């Protein structure tokens, strides 16, 4: 009999294996936190895996300083805990982060930080999910359990467009996820690629700090006022949809936008023909832009509107689709984010190639074989919260009725650490 050193034995049985009593939640953003809190209320144990070193890493590390919630706070609350009464109607970035940290503390949510999920697959033979993670210093770990909750959301990965010559641009190129403030761009000419909510707000922030922004508007876009007669436009739309079909509400929203904002075509902003703002959001996930003051700066000439970029030319030159060539000191890519689910979830047809559930809201929260999804409704935090409640209730019922999953721990054929979270 040959005895191997401890490190040799560890390598033979790597990765280490952990049995999870309850669901495995991937992602500790608002969606994952909401599921965890609701599961605690149901008495269901869980483990929550997070690739970053903090909760809500998108909000803490990849948002700009002036960001506020775009919707009134009552539409952004997580289950079982309202915002503090002293919070304003539209909480700031810092206030929302504080709210999430208080939420995690209240419901005793303690994620496994720095745990990047490499793969997750359902083992048909054992009827279990096998989730492999990697962590600095500790190596790979395999979590095994009956249920998997995908809570990585719609904004897991930054989208960088493939524009000819971008790599050769001599100025600073930054994705909006790394942008903090316009102070660093004071006195500089900046090309903002993208005209969504981030593109509009970053352009406004640049203008506030003495920069000269030019915003790329490639496609038609619905722009709505944030408020109408002191009432949130979103809140008004929700109220109208209780009584009217979506297409009529869309027409009302477009009319109100024209009434309040005027003819935006004169500013270089074309409205989409056909589908209204709510229909586009529901069918294609294209969020209408809520105006926070950028339109006034465009009218004043402080923010330029330019067509699509054809290519980046020599040095700091940018050639536009209309043939104009302009010079810029910096480029900010306000080109959004996408789901990363296809990169790690294996052998499953519940999600499409873009990383969204194939089944539309409100039925896209539950798949087969113990698979759940939260944060993919394209309806913001209110949609995520609604799905979190559904998932926890469903898992709570199963947890109470079915055989305790600890009896299946023997299905793991590697060295397992049996734990209850």
DRENDO-1510 file (C-alpha; in Angstrom, 1 decimal, always signed):
<recs>
REC; n; res; u; v; w
REC; 1; UNK; +0.0; +0.0; +0.0 .
REC; 2; UNK; +1.4; +3.4; -1.1 .
REC; 3; UNK; +0.6; +6.4; +1.0 .
REC; 4; UNK; +0.3; +9.7; -0.9 .
REC; 5; UNK; +1.2; +13.1; +0.6 .
REC; 6; UNK; -1.8; +15.2; +1.6 .
REC; 7; UNK; -1.4; +17.7; -1.2 .
REC; 8; UNK; -1.3; +14.8; -3.8 .
REC; 9; UNK; -4.4; +13.3; -2.3 .
REC; 10; UNK; -6.2; +16.7; -2.5 .
REC; 11; UNK; -5.4; +17.0; -6.2 .
REC; 12; UNK; -6.9; +13.6; -6.9 .
REC; 13; UNK; -10.2; +14.6; -5.4 .
REC; 14; UNK; -10.3; +18.2; -6.6 .
REC; 15; UNK; -12.6; +20.1; -6.8 .
REC; 16; UNK; -13.9; +19.9; -3.3 .
REC; 17; UNK; -17.5; +19.1; -3.0 .
REC; 18; UNK; -20.3; +20.7; -0.8 .
REC; 19; UNK; -23.8; +19.4; -0.3 .
REC; 20; UNK; -26.3; +22.2; -0.1 .
REC; 21; UNK; -29.5; +21.7; +1.9 .
REC; 22; UNK; -31.8; +23.8; -0.2 .
REC; 23; UNK; -31.4; +25.8; -3.4 .
REC; 24; UNK; -28.1; +27.2; -4.8 .
REC; 25; UNK; -28.6; +30.9; -5.7 .
REC; 26; UNK; -26.2; +32.3; -8.2 .
REC; 27; UNK; -25.8; +36.1; -7.8 .
REC; 28; UNK; -26.1; +38.4; -4.8 .
REC; 29; UNK; -27.6; +41.4; -6.5 .
REC; 30; UNK; -31.0; +42.8; -5.6 .
REC; 31; UNK; -32.7; +39.7; -7.3 .
REC; 32; UNK; -30.6; +37.2; -5.3 .
REC; 33; UNK; -31.1; +39.1; -2.1 .
REC; 34; UNK; -34.8; +39.2; -2.6 .
REC; 35; UNK; -35.0; +35.4; -3.1 .
REC; 36; UNK; -32.8; +34.7; -0.1 .
REC; 37; UNK; -34.9; +36.9; +2.1 .
REC; 38; UNK; -38.1; +35.2; +1.0 .
REC; 39; UNK; -36.6; +31.8; +1.4 .
REC; 40; UNK; -35.7; +32.7; +5.0 .
REC; 41; UNK; -39.3; +33.6; +5.6 .
REC; 42; UNK; -40.3; +30.2; +4.3 .
REC; 43; UNK; -37.7; +28.4; +6.5 .
REC; 44; UNK; -35.8; +27.1; +3.5 .
REC; 45; UNK; -32.0; +27.0; +3.8 .
REC; 46; UNK; -29.8; +28.0; +0.9 .
REC; 47; UNK; -26.4; +29.1; -0.3 .
REC; 48; UNK; -25.8; +32.2; -2.3 .
REC; 49; UNK; -22.8; +32.5; -4.6 .
REC; 50; UNK; -21.4; +35.8; -5.7 .
REC; 51; UNK; -18.4; +36.4; -7.9 .
REC; 52; UNK; -17.6; +39.9; -6.5 .
REC; 53; UNK; -16.5; +40.7; -2.9 .
REC; 54; UNK; -19.7; +42.5; -2.0 .
REC; 55; UNK; -23.4; +42.4; -2.6 .
REC; 56; UNK; -24.9; +44.4; -5.5 .
REC; 57; UNK; -21.6; +44.8; -7.2 .
REC; 58; UNK; -23.2; +46.5; -10.3 .
REC; 59; UNK; -24.5; +49.3; -8.0 .
REC; 60; UNK; -21.4; +49.5; -5.8 .
REC; 61; UNK; -18.7; +49.3; -8.5 .
REC; 62; UNK; -20.1; +49.9; -11.9 .
REC; 63; UNK; -22.4; +52.9; -11.5 .
REC; 64; UNK; -21.7; +56.7; -11.8 .
REC; 65; UNK; -21.8; +59.1; -8.9 .
REC; 66; UNK; -24.9; +61.1; -9.9 .
REC; 67; UNK; -27.1; +58.0; -10.6 .
REC; 68; UNK; -30.5; +57.9; -9.0 .
REC; 69; UNK; -33.3; +55.4; -9.3 .
REC; 70; UNK; -35.2; +56.2; -12.4 .
REC; 71; UNK; -38.5; +55.1; -11.0 .
REC; 72; UNK; -40.3; +56.2; -7.7 .
REC; 73; UNK; -39.0; +54.3; -4.7 .
REC; 74; UNK; -42.3; +52.3; -4.2 .
REC; 75; UNK; -41.6; +50.5; -7.5 .
REC; 76; UNK; -38.1; +49.6; -6.5 .
REC; 77; UNK; -38.6; +48.0; -3.0 .
REC; 78; UNK; -37.5; +44.5; -2.3 .
REC; 79; UNK; -40.0; +42.1; -0.6 .
REC; 80; UNK; -40.7; +42.5; +3.1 .
REC; 81; UNK; -38.8; +45.7; +3.6 .
REC; 82; UNK; -39.9; +49.2; +2.4 .
REC; 83; UNK; -37.5; +52.1; +1.9 .
REC; 84; UNK; -37.0; +54.4; +4.9 .
REC; 85; UNK; -39.6; +57.1; +5.1 .
REC; 86; UNK; -37.0; +59.9; +4.9 .
REC; 87; UNK; -35.7; +58.7; +1.6 .
REC; 88; UNK; -36.6; +61.0; -1.4 .
REC; 89; UNK; -39.0; +59.9; -4.1 .
REC; 90; UNK; -36.0; +58.9; -6.3 .
REC; 91; UNK; -33.2; +57.6; -4.0 .
REC; 92; UNK; -29.6; +58.2; -4.9 .
REC; 93; UNK; -27.1; +55.5; -5.7 .
REC; 94; UNK; -25.6; +55.7; -2.2 .
REC; 95; UNK; -29.0; +55.5; -0.6 .
REC; 96; UNK; -30.0; +52.5; -2.6 .
REC; 97; UNK; -26.7; +50.7; -1.7 .
REC; 98; UNK; -27.3; +51.5; +2.0 .
REC; 99; UNK; -30.9; +50.1; +1.6 .
REC; 100; UNK; -29.5; +46.8; +0.1 .
REC; 101; UNK; -26.9; +46.4; +2.8 .
REC; 102; UNK; -29.5; +47.0; +5.5 .
REC; 103; UNK; -31.7; +44.4; +3.7 .
REC; 104; UNK; -28.9; +41.8; +3.8 .
REC; 105; UNK; -28.3; +42.5; +7.4 .
REC; 106; UNK; -31.9; +42.3; +8.4 .
REC; 107; UNK; -32.5; +38.9; +6.8 .
REC; 108; UNK; -29.0; +37.6; +7.7 .
REC; 109; UNK; -28.0; +37.0; +4.1 .
REC; 110; UNK; -24.3; +36.0; +4.0 .
REC; 111; UNK; -23.2; +35.2; +0.4 .
REC; 112; UNK; -20.1; +33.2; -0.5 .
REC; 113; UNK; -18.1; +36.1; -1.9 .
REC; 114; UNK; -15.4; +35.8; -4.6 .
REC; 115; UNK; -17.0; +32.6; -5.9 .
REC; 116; UNK; -17.2; +32.8; -9.7 .
REC; 117; UNK; -19.4; +30.1; -11.2 .
REC; 118; UNK; -17.6; +28.3; -13.9 .
REC; 119; UNK; -20.4; +25.9; -14.8 .
REC; 120; UNK; -23.7; +24.6; -13.7 .
REC; 121; UNK; -25.4; +21.5; -15.0 .
REC; 122; UNK; -28.1; +19.1; -14.1 .
REC; 123; UNK; -27.1; +15.5; -13.5 .
REC; 124; UNK; -29.9; +13.3; -14.8 .
REC; 125; UNK; -28.5; +10.2; -13.1 .
REC; 126; UNK; -28.6; +11.7; -9.6 .
REC; 127; UNK; -31.3; +14.3; -10.1 .
REC; 128; UNK; -29.0; +17.0; -8.7 .
REC; 129; UNK; -27.5; +20.3; -9.8 .
REC; 130; UNK; -23.7; +20.4; -9.8 .
REC; 131; UNK; -22.3; +24.0; -9.7 .
REC; 132; UNK; -18.5; +24.4; -10.0 .
REC; 133; UNK; -17.0; +27.7; -8.7 .
REC; 134; UNK; -13.5; +29.2; -8.6 .
REC; 135; UNK; -12.2; +31.4; -5.8 .
REC; 136; UNK; -8.8; +33.1; -5.3 .
REC; 137; UNK; -6.6; +31.2; -3.0 .
REC; 138; UNK; -9.0; +28.3; -2.4 .
REC; 139; UNK; -9.3; +26.9; -5.9 .
REC; 140; UNK; -12.4; +25.1; -7.4 .
REC; 141; UNK; -15.4; +24.1; -5.4 .
REC; 142; UNK; -18.4; +22.0; -6.4 .
REC; 143; UNK; -21.8; +22.8; -4.8 .
REC; 144; UNK; -24.4; +20.0; -5.2 .
REC; 145; UNK; -28.1; +20.4; -4.5 .
REC; 146; UNK; -31.7; +19.8; -5.6 .
REC; 147; UNK; -32.4; +23.3; -6.9 .
REC; 148; UNK; -30.7; +26.1; -8.8 .
REC; 149; UNK; -31.8; +29.7; -8.8 .
REC; 150; UNK; -30.3; +31.8; -11.5 .
REC; 151; UNK; -30.1; +35.4; -10.2 .
REC; 152; UNK; -27.3; +36.9; -12.2 .
REC; 153; UNK; -29.8; +39.2; -14.0 .
REC; 154; UNK; -29.9; +41.2; -17.2 .
REC; 155; UNK; -26.8; +43.3; -16.6 .
REC; 156; UNK; -24.0; +40.8; -15.8 .
REC; 157; UNK; -21.6; +41.7; -18.6 .
REC; 158; UNK; -20.7; +45.0; -20.2 .
REC; 159; UNK; -21.4; +45.2; -23.9 .
REC; 160; UNK; -18.6; +46.7; -26.0 .
REC; 161; UNK; -19.6; +47.3; -29.7 .
REC; 162; UNK; -17.4; +46.2; -32.5 .
REC; 163; UNK; -16.7; +49.5; -34.3 .
REC; 164; UNK; -13.9; +49.6; -36.9 .
REC; 165; UNK; -10.8; +51.4; -35.6 .
REC; 166; UNK; -11.9; +51.6; -32.0 .
REC; 167; UNK; -8.8; +49.8; -30.7 .
REC; 168; UNK; -6.6; +52.4; -32.5 .
REC; 169; UNK; -8.2; +55.5; -31.0 .
REC; 170; UNK; -5.6; +57.5; -29.2 .
REC; 171; UNK; -7.8; +59.0; -26.6 .
REC; 172; UNK; -9.3; +57.4; -23.5 .
REC; 173; UNK; -12.0; +54.8; -24.2 .
REC; 174; UNK; -14.2; +54.0; -21.2 .
REC; 175; UNK; -17.3; +51.8; -20.8 .
REC; 176; UNK; -20.1; +53.5; -18.8 .
REC; 177; UNK; -19.6; +50.8; -16.1 .
REC; 178; UNK; -16.2; +52.4; -15.3 .
REC; 179; UNK; -17.4; +56.0; -15.5 .
REC; 180; UNK; -17.8; +57.9; -12.2 .
REC; 181; UNK; -18.0; +61.6; -12.9 .
REC; 182; UNK; -17.5; +64.2; -15.6 .
REC; 183; UNK; -14.9; +66.0; -13.4 .
REC; 184; UNK; -12.1; +64.1; -15.1 .
REC; 185; UNK; -13.3; +65.3; -18.5 .
REC; 186; UNK; -13.6; +69.0; -17.8 .
REC; 187; UNK; -12.7; +71.0; -20.9 .
REC; 188; UNK; -12.5; +67.9; -23.1 .
REC; 189; UNK; -14.6; +66.9; -26.1 .
REC; 190; UNK; -16.2; +63.5; -25.4 .
REC; 191; UNK; -18.1; +61.2; -27.7 .
REC; 192; UNK; -20.8; +59.3; -25.9 .
REC; 193; UNK; -21.8; +56.2; -27.8 .
REC; 194; UNK; -25.4; +55.4; -26.9 .
REC; 195; UNK; -28.6; +57.4; -26.2 .
REC; 196; UNK; -30.4; +55.3; -23.6 .
REC; 197; UNK; -30.9; +56.4; -20.0 .
REC; 198; UNK; -27.2; +56.0; -19.3 .
REC; 199; UNK; -26.1; +57.8; -22.4 .
REC; 200; UNK; -28.4; +60.7; -21.8 .
REC; 201; UNK; -27.5; +61.0; -18.1 .
REC; 202; UNK; -23.7; +60.7; -18.7 .
REC; 203; UNK; -24.0; +63.4; -21.4 .
REC; 204; UNK; -25.8; +65.7; -18.9 .
REC; 205; UNK; -23.2; +65.0; -16.3 .
REC; 206; UNK; -20.3; +65.8; -18.7 .
REC; 207; UNK; -22.0; +69.0; -19.6 .
REC; 208; UNK; -22.5; +69.9; -15.9 .
REC; 209; UNK; -18.7; +69.5; -15.4 .
REC; 210; UNK; -17.7; +71.7; -18.3 .
REC; 211; UNK; -17.0; +69.0; -20.9 .
REC; 212; UNK; -18.2; +69.2; -24.5 .
REC; 213; UNK; -20.2; +65.9; -25.1 .
REC; 214; UNK; -21.6; +64.7; -28.4 .
REC; 215; UNK; -24.1; +61.9; -28.1 .
REC; 216; UNK; -24.4; +59.2; -30.8 .
REC; 217; UNK; -28.0; +58.5; -31.7 .
REC; 218; UNK; -28.1; +55.6; -34.1 .
REC; 219; UNK; -31.7; +54.3; -33.8 .
REC; 220; UNK; -35.1; +55.7; -33.1 .
REC; 221; UNK; -35.8; +56.1; -29.4 .
REC; 222; UNK; -38.8; +56.9; -27.2 .
REC; 223; UNK; -38.1; +59.7; -24.8 .
REC; 224; UNK; -40.6; +60.4; -22.0 .
REC; 225; UNK; -40.7; +63.1; -19.4 .
REC; 226; UNK; -39.8; +61.7; -15.9 .
REC; 227; UNK; -42.9; +63.4; -14.5 .
REC; 228; UNK; -46.1; +64.9; -15.9 .
REC; 229; UNK; -47.7; +67.6; -13.7 .
REC; 230; UNK; -45.7; +66.3; -10.7 .
REC; 231; UNK; -46.8; +62.7; -11.2 .
REC; 232; UNK; -44.3; +60.0; -12.2 .
REC; 233; UNK; -44.8; +59.0; -15.9 .
REC; 234; UNK; -44.2; +55.4; -15.0 .
REC; 235; UNK; -46.7; +55.5; -12.1 .
REC; 236; UNK; -49.2; +57.0; -14.4 .
REC; 237; UNK; -48.7; +54.3; -17.0 .
REC; 238; UNK; -49.1; +51.6; -14.3 .
REC; 239; UNK; -52.4; +53.2; -13.2 .
REC; 240; UNK; -53.7; +53.5; -16.8 .
REC; 241; UNK; -52.9; +49.8; -17.6 .
REC; 242; UNK; -55.3; +48.7; -14.8 .
REC; 243; UNK; -58.1; +49.9; -17.0 .
REC; 244; UNK; -56.9; +50.2; -20.6 .
REC; 245; UNK; -55.1; +47.9; -23.0 .
REC; 246; UNK; -51.4; +48.4; -23.5 .
REC; 247; UNK; -51.6; +49.9; -27.0 .
REC; 248; UNK; -54.0; +52.7; -25.8 .
REC; 249; UNK; -51.7; +53.5; -22.9 .
REC; 250; UNK; -48.8; +53.7; -25.3 .
REC; 251; UNK; -50.6; +56.2; -27.4 .
REC; 252; UNK; -51.4; +58.3; -24.3 .
REC; 253; UNK; -47.7; +58.2; -23.3 .
REC; 254; UNK; -46.5; +59.3; -26.7 .
REC; 255; UNK; -49.1; +62.1; -26.8 .
REC; 256; UNK; -48.0; +63.3; -23.3 .
REC; 257; UNK; -44.4; +63.2; -24.4 .
REC; 258; UNK; -45.1; +65.3; -27.4 .
REC; 259; UNK; -47.1; +67.7; -25.3 .
REC; 260; UNK; -44.4; +68.1; -22.6 .
REC; 261; UNK; -41.2; +67.7; -24.6 .
REC; 262; UNK; -42.2; +68.9; -28.1 .
REC; 263; UNK; -41.1; +67.7; -31.4 .
REC; 264; UNK; -37.8; +65.9; -30.7 .
REC; 265; UNK; -37.1; +65.2; -34.4 .
REC; 266; UNK; -35.8; +68.7; -34.6 .
REC; 267; UNK; -33.1; +67.7; -32.0 .
REC; 268; UNK; -32.1; +64.6; -34.0 .
REC; 269; UNK; -34.1; +62.2; -31.9 .
REC; 270; UNK; -36.6; +60.2; -33.9 .
REC; 271; UNK; -39.4; +58.3; -32.3 .
REC; 272; UNK; -39.9; +54.7; -33.4 .
REC; 273; UNK; -42.8; +54.2; -35.7 .
REC; 274; UNK; -45.4; +51.5; -34.8 .
REC; 275; UNK; -44.6; +50.1; -31.4 .
REC; 276; UNK; -45.0; +52.4; -28.4 .
REC; 277; UNK; -42.6; +52.7; -25.4 .
REC; 278; UNK; -44.3; +50.1; -23.2 .
REC; 279; UNK; -44.7; +47.6; -26.1 .
REC; 280; UNK; -41.0; +47.9; -27.0 .
REC; 281; UNK; -40.0; +47.4; -23.4 .
REC; 282; UNK; -42.2; +44.3; -23.1 .
REC; 283; UNK; -41.3; +42.6; -26.4 .
REC; 284; UNK; -37.7; +43.7; -26.9 .
REC; 285; UNK; -36.5; +44.9; -23.5 .
REC; 286; UNK; -35.8; +48.4; -24.9 .
REC; 287; UNK; -36.4; +50.8; -22.0 .
REC; 288; UNK; -37.8; +54.2; -22.9 .
REC; 289; UNK; -35.5; +57.1; -21.9 .
REC; 290; UNK; -36.7; +59.3; -19.1 .
REC; 291; UNK; -35.6; +62.9; -19.4 .
REC; 292; UNK; -33.8; +64.3; -16.4 .
REC; 293; UNK; -32.7; +67.6; -18.1 .
REC; 294; UNK; -30.5; +66.4; -21.0 .
REC; 295; UNK; -33.1; +67.6; -23.6 .
REC; 296; UNK; -32.7; +71.2; -22.3 .
REC; 297; UNK; -28.9; +71.0; -22.7 .
REC; 298; UNK; -29.4; +69.6; -26.3 .
REC; 299; UNK; -31.7; +72.5; -27.1 .
REC; 300; UNK; -29.1; +74.9; -25.7 .
REC; 301; UNK; -26.3; +73.4; -27.8 .
REC; 302; UNK; -24.4; +72.1; -24.8 .
REC; 303; UNK; -24.9; +68.5; -25.9 .
REC; 304; UNK; -24.5; +67.7; -29.6 .
REC; 305; UNK; -26.5; +64.9; -31.2 .
REC; 306; UNK; -24.6; +63.0; -33.9 .
REC; 307; UNK; -25.5; +60.0; -36.1 .
REC; 308; UNK; -23.9; +56.5; -35.9 .
REC; 309; UNK; -20.2; +56.1; -36.0 .
REC; 310; UNK; -18.9; +54.6; -39.2 .
REC; 311; UNK; -15.3; +54.1; -38.0 .
REC; 312; UNK; -12.5; +55.5; -35.8 .
REC; 313; UNK; -9.9; +57.0; -38.1 .
REC; 314; UNK; -6.4; +58.3; -37.5 .
REC; 315; UNK; -5.5; +59.4; -34.0 .
REC; 316; UNK; -8.5; +61.0; -32.4 .
REC; 317; UNK; -10.6; +61.3; -35.5 .
REC; 318; UNK; -14.1; +59.8; -35.7 .
REC; 319; UNK; -15.9; +59.3; -39.0 .
REC; 320; UNK; -19.7; +59.5; -38.7 .
REC; 321; UNK; -22.4; +57.8; -40.9 .
REC; 322; UNK; -23.1; +61.1; -42.6 .
REC; 323; UNK; -19.5; +61.5; -43.7 .
REC; 324; UNK; -18.5; +64.1; -41.2 .
REC; 325; UNK; -15.1; +63.6; -39.5 .
REC; 326; UNK; -14.8; +65.0; -35.9 .
REC; 327; UNK; -12.0; +65.0; -33.3 .
REC; 328; UNK; -12.6; +63.8; -29.7 .
REC; 329; UNK; -10.4; +63.6; -26.7 .
REC; 330; UNK; -12.3; +60.7; -25.2 .
REC; 331; UNK; -15.0; +58.1; -25.8 .
REC; 332; UNK; -17.5; +56.7; -23.4 .
REC; 333; UNK; -19.4; +53.6; -24.4 .
REC; 334; UNK; -22.9; +53.8; -23.0 .
REC; 335; UNK; -23.8; +50.6; -24.8 .
REC; 336; UNK; -25.4; +48.7; -22.0 .
REC; 337; UNK; -25.1; +45.2; -20.6 .
REC; 338; UNK; -26.2; +41.7; -21.3 .
REC; 339; UNK; -26.9; +38.4; -19.5 .
REC; 340; UNK; -23.9; +36.0; -19.0 .
REC; 341; UNK; -26.0; +32.9; -18.4 .
REC; 342; UNK; -25.1; +31.1; -21.7 .
REC; 343; UNK; -21.4; +31.2; -20.5 .
REC; 344; UNK; -21.9; +29.0; -17.5 .
REC; 345; UNK; -25.3; +27.2; -17.5 .
REC; 346; UNK; -24.9; +24.0; -19.5 .
REC; 347; UNK; -27.2; +21.6; -21.2 .
REC; 348; UNK; -30.4; +23.5; -20.6 .
REC; 349; UNK; -33.0; +24.9; -23.0 .
REC; 350; UNK; -34.9; +27.1; -20.5 .
REC; 351; UNK; -32.8; +30.1; -21.5 .
REC; 352; UNK; -32.4; +31.4; -25.0 .
REC; 353; UNK; -29.1; +32.2; -26.7 .
REC; 354; UNK; -29.2; +35.8; -25.3 .
REC; 355; UNK; -29.5; +34.5; -21.7 .
REC; 356; UNK; -33.2; +35.2; -21.1 .
REC; 357; UNK; -35.9; +32.7; -20.2 .
REC; 358; UNK; -37.8; +31.6; -23.3 .
REC; 359; UNK; -41.1; +31.9; -21.6 .
REC; 360; UNK; -42.3; +35.5; -21.2 .
REC; 361; UNK; -43.3; +37.2; -17.9 .
REC; 362; UNK; -45.1; +36.3; -15.7 .
REC; 363; UNK; -44.3; +32.6; -16.3 .
REC; 364; UNK; -40.5; +32.8; -16.9 .
REC; 365; UNK; -39.5; +32.2; -13.3 .
REC; 366; UNK; -39.7; +28.4; -13.2 .
REC; 367; UNK; -38.1; +25.8; -15.4 .
REC; 368; UNK; -37.7; +22.0; -15.2 .
REC; 369; UNK; -35.7; +19.9; -12.8 .
REC; 370; UNK; -35.6; +22.4; -10.0 .
REC; 371; UNK; -34.4; +25.4; -12.1 .
REC; 372; UNK; -35.6; +28.9; -11.3 .
REC; 373; UNK; -34.8; +32.3; -12.7 .
REC; 374; UNK; -35.2; +35.8; -11.1 .
REC; 375; UNK; -34.3; +39.2; -12.4 .
REC; 376; UNK; -34.9; +38.5; -16.1 .
REC; 377; UNK; -38.4; +40.1; -16.5 .
REC; 378; UNK; -37.3; +43.3; -18.2 .
REC; 379; UNK; -39.5; +45.0; -15.6 .
REC; 380; UNK; -36.9; +46.2; -13.2 .
REC; 381; UNK; -36.9; +45.6; -9.5 .
REC; 382; UNK; -40.7; +45.3; -9.2 .
REC; 383; UNK; -40.6; +42.3; -11.7 .
REC; 384; UNK; -37.7; +40.7; -9.8 .
REC; 385; UNK; -39.4; +41.1; -6.5 .
REC; 386; UNK; -42.6; +39.5; -7.8 .
REC; 387; UNK; -40.6; +36.5; -9.1 .
REC; 388; UNK; -38.7; +36.2; -5.9 .
REC; 389; UNK; -41.9; +35.8; -3.9 .
REC; 390; UNK; -43.2; +33.2; -6.4 .
REC; 391; UNK; -39.9; +31.2; -6.3 .
REC; 392; UNK; -39.7; +31.2; -2.5 .
REC; 393; UNK; -43.3; +30.1; -2.1 .
REC; 394; UNK; -42.9; +27.3; -4.6 .
REC; 395; UNK; -39.7; +26.1; -3.0 .
REC; 396; UNK; -41.2; +26.4; +0.5 .
REC; 397; UNK; -44.1; +24.1; -0.5 .
REC; 398; UNK; -41.7; +21.5; -2.0 .
REC; 399; UNK; -39.3; +21.8; +1.0 .
REC; 400; UNK; -42.1; +21.0; +3.4 .
REC; 401; UNK; -43.7; +18.2; +1.4 .
REC; 402; UNK; -40.8; +16.2; -0.1 .
REC; 403; UNK; -38.2; +14.1; +1.5 .
REC; 404; UNK; -35.4; +16.0; +3.1 .
REC; 405; UNK; -32.6; +16.4; +0.4 .
REC; 406; UNK; -29.9; +15.4; +3.0 .
REC; 407; UNK; -30.8; +11.8; +2.3 .
REC; 408; UNK; -29.4; +12.2; -1.2 .
REC; 409; UNK; -25.9; +13.4; -0.1 .
REC; 410; UNK; -24.5; +10.0; -1.1 .
REC; 411; UNK; -25.0; +10.9; -4.8 .
REC; 412; UNK; -21.8; +12.9; -4.6 .
REC; 413; UNK; -18.9; +10.6; -5.5 .
REC; 414; UNK; -16.2; +13.1; -4.6 .
REC; 415; UNK; -15.1; +14.2; -1.2 .
REC; 416; UNK; -18.1; +16.1; +0.2 .
REC; 417; UNK; -18.5; +18.5; +3.0 .
REC; 418; UNK; -22.1; +18.2; +4.2 .
REC; 419; UNK; -23.4; +21.6; +5.3 .
REC; 420; UNK; -26.6; +23.3; +6.0 .
REC; 421; UNK; -26.8; +27.1; +5.2 .
</recs>
